[in-house]
Amino acid sequence: MTFRNGFAAALVVGAVMVAGLGARGSDAPVMAEDAGDLVYQTVQGDFGDVTLAVEDAIVNRGLVVDYHGFLSKMLERTSEATGGATVLAQAEWFQFCSARLSQAMIAADPRNVGYCPYSIVVYELAASPGTIHVGYRRPGTAVSEASMKALSAVDTLLTEIVAEATR
């Protein structure tokens, strides 16, 4: 079984476990979305509450948010110059790393450095206020058993953070 196929199975199991838990402060169901190499959980709630929950879920693991970006503000600021339509009401991302997991990942295959830092994105569509999407990009395909194990650990960390933030 490849990393991606194994991950897809884990995602389905995780989605079944998380379904019905509801967003922070509500009884709305959490929905899993699979968009190729992007994994999302979608919840009903307040954007600010969900972004705070993501940051808390990262910090609760003893990790440090290295960068908190505001994508929707950049898109808004540049929309006139680029002719871009307003699709996102709000979008932010968090970059962070786990020294332990990154050390293992890079020791397994130095090319895995390309997966650092880890990133979690939170967005709300202008057309769907109150529906908040929280997700991340899956680590890539591993070329060795050691690399597969290390990338799987990173994927597990990201999955757990998203699940905690969308409860």
N, C-alpha and C positions, 0 to 999 in steps of 0.2 A: 504494500500500500504506500502511495506517495504521501509526502507531507500534506499537500493540498487536499487529497481525498480523506486522509485521516482527520485533518482539521475540519473539513466539511461535516464529517460525521459528528465530531465533537461539538460543532456549532449547532447542529440540529438538536442534540441532547441538551446542550446548554439553553437553547431557545425554549425547549419544552419545559425545562426546570424553571426558567425565569418567567414564562408566560403566566399572566394572571397576577403577578406580584404587584403591579401598578407603579406609577411614577411617584416621585417624592410628593407626599402630601395628597395623593389622590388614589382612586381605585381603578384608574384607567389601565388597561392591559399594556404590557411591554411587548412590542412586536419586533421580531428579528428580520433583518433585511440582508440578503446576500447579493452584493453587486460586484461579482468577480473577485478581485483581490482586496476589495473594501468590505468591511463588516460593520453593520450598523444595528443598533437597538433604537427603536422609536417609541417615545413616551408622550403622553399628554401632560403638560405642565407649564411652569413659568421658566422662560429661558435663563434668567438669572439664577434661579434655584438649581437648575440642572448644571449650569457651568460651575457653580460653587460646589455641587456634589462631585463633579469630575475632579476638581482641584483637591477637594477633601480626600477622595479615594486614592489619589496619587500620594498625597502627603501622609495619609494613614499608613502607608507601606514604608515609611521612612525615606521616601524619595523626594527630590527637590524639583520643582518646576523651574526649568532653565529659561523658558520663554513662554509668554502668554500673548498670542497674536490676535489681531482683530481684523479678520479678512473682510467682513461686511463693510467696515469703515473705509478700507482701502478701495473696495469696489465702488462704494458710493462716491468717494472723493474723485475717482477717475472715470466715472460713467459718462460724463459729458464728453471728455476727450476721446474715449474709446467707442462711444455709441452703445455701450452695454446696457441691457435691460435690467431692471431691478427684479431679481429672482429671489434673493435671500433677504429676509427681514433682518436676520442677525446671523453671524457666523464667527466663531472664535476657535483657536486651537491652542493646545498645550504641548510643549516639548519638554521631555525629561529623559532620564536614563537610570538604569540600575547598574552600578559598577560591577556587581557580582555576575549578573546575567550577561552584560556586555563583554566582560573578561572571558567568560566561557564561550560565548558566541564567536569572538575573534580568535581565541585559541584554537577552536575547532576549524576555522577557515578565515584567514585574514580578510578575505573579500567581504565577509559579513559586516565589516565596519560600515558599509553602505547602509545598514539598517539602523544606524545611530544618528541622531537621537530618535527615541520613540515619539510618536505624535498621536494625540487624540483630538478629534475635531467635534465641535458641537454646532449645529445649525438649525435654523427655523426658516421655512419657506415663507415668502411674503403672501402667497396664496393660501397658506395653511397655518394661521396663527395658533399657537398653543401646541402644535405638534413639533416636538423637539427630537432631532436625530443626533445620536452620539455614536461615533465609530472610529475606526482606525484602519490602516493599511496592513494587511497580513505580511509577515515576513515571507521572503521568497522560497523557492525550491532549494532544498539542501542537496549537496553533492556527496555527503558522507553521513554515516550513522551519527557521529559525534556532532556534526553541524545540525542535523535534523533534530537531535535531542535539545541542543542549545536554542535553536530557533523556536522549537515547540514551547520551551519554557518562557520565552519572550511573548509568544502568542498567548499563552495561558495568563501571564501577567496582564496583558492588555484586555483580554476577555474579562478577567475578574474586575478590573477597574471600571470598565463600561457597565458590567452587570451591577456592581455596587452603586454606581452613579445613577442608574436608571431604576432602582428599586423604589 
